[in-house]
Amino acid sequence: MKVNELFKSELKVINMGLESFYQDMKSQDVSAIHVNWKPAAGGNEKMAALLSRMKSI
Amino acid sequence: MANFIDQANKEALKLMQDAQPTLIGMGIAKDTLPGMRENLILHAGPPVKWEDMSGPLRGAVVGGIIYQGLAETVDEAKELAASGKIDFDSCHHHSAVGPMAGVVTAKMPVFIVKNMDQGNYAYCTMNEGLGEVLRFGAYGENVIKHLNWMEKTLYPILKEAIEIHGPIDIKSMNAQALQMGDEMHNRNKAGTSLFIREIASSIVKTNASEEDKVKVFDFLNSNDHFYLNLSMPGAKCTMDPVGKVKYSTVVYTMARNGTEFGIRVAGLGNRWFTAPAEIIDGLYFPGYSMEDANRDIGDSCITETSGIGGFAMASAPAIVQFVGGTPADAVQYTTSMYEITLEESVAYKMPNMNFRGVPTGIDIRKVIETQIRPVINTGIASKHAGVGQVGAGVVRPPMKCFEDALQAFVEMLDNEGLLD
């Protein structure tokens, strides 16, 4: 599907990451859900590395 | 194929699911608790020195010293506490737990709860009720008088009644109370009622005077939190065997001493991971605010550690009137705890969660990965000794406890040559 055709059709949006994108969709009456997603360990690289080491077992 | 950590956690969860906490009797702390002695005072949370103790814990220690007969005045008690002649230790190091300040002295009566599955014991003093009480740091004349009544009248009657009745299954009582709107930490109305119903005829059969029996019934009936001091040792004897499972990442202790919050992780043995305890943003009684609050205090979050308390709030919607929020928040708290736990309880089911079992077995890896900290509902003590409870609310352990534990766990695996 070409991008222009996509935006002419009814959008159903799944948003991950910044919640403000989801709020923008809602304010424009676009059907959207927000996924409560965070990077592992909230982006704490040291903790993510420790988890990764444990997963290597 | 499951790795050795998964296998260890499976073993830890089996111990939690199979635990059979049972009230088997009562005794005096000095004769009952391992390592208890005349000059030893136990307190809630990880170990803390007198100079680092917060107001309510110091207050409870002063009251405990006077009650124990080691000093006559408040000044003498403070001097003795600071002299080095009194030893302090964590309740948890003596198979015990205590709500709020959690002070236990040698002559205090305690409940004896046995985990029939593993044969280990846990101990807890009797709940004093609300108002001017030792566990919130009060030490006035009325506090000591009430403690003496508990020792001289309440204890012998309950001890005899339990002997007449025989063992009381705490696990079954917890399961029933959960279905009646308790979560066994800050709501114990159903559990207390069930306990009274169970023990009533045995109290009547004791050799005590009619007058004393009536006073005991009136006290039990007036104290909605009486059951807390049974649910806590029930949780403690459930969790202690978990602490011996090598390589398990399950948290088997969460506790606060009013200064620090501490956790212990099964695979890391008896080592505490501590950080400054938080001040609770909750519902304050009229005339009080966060400025009056002490930092988080008490061993009572052993309930959450075992999967009840804040983890089971969905089943106790009325509790939000005490700790703040809405019934929907209570469901959300419980739902989010499934993100950081390994299983659902087989025994503890919540009707309004479609009889889903409570979230069971906190895994430090999941806490770090999701950044969701365990939820604890709790009473709030005044930071000033002798004032008492000033509110209640919801609090979480500091993330640093889990970060330090995870790091120590990886170091332990590294040292044993188990990591790439």
Interface residues (C-beta under 8 A of the other chain):
Chain A: K38 A40 A41 G42 N44 M47 L50 L51 R53 M54 S56 I57
Chain B: N3 F4 I5 R365 I368 E369 T370 Q371 E403 L406 Q407 F409 V410 L413 L418 L419 D420
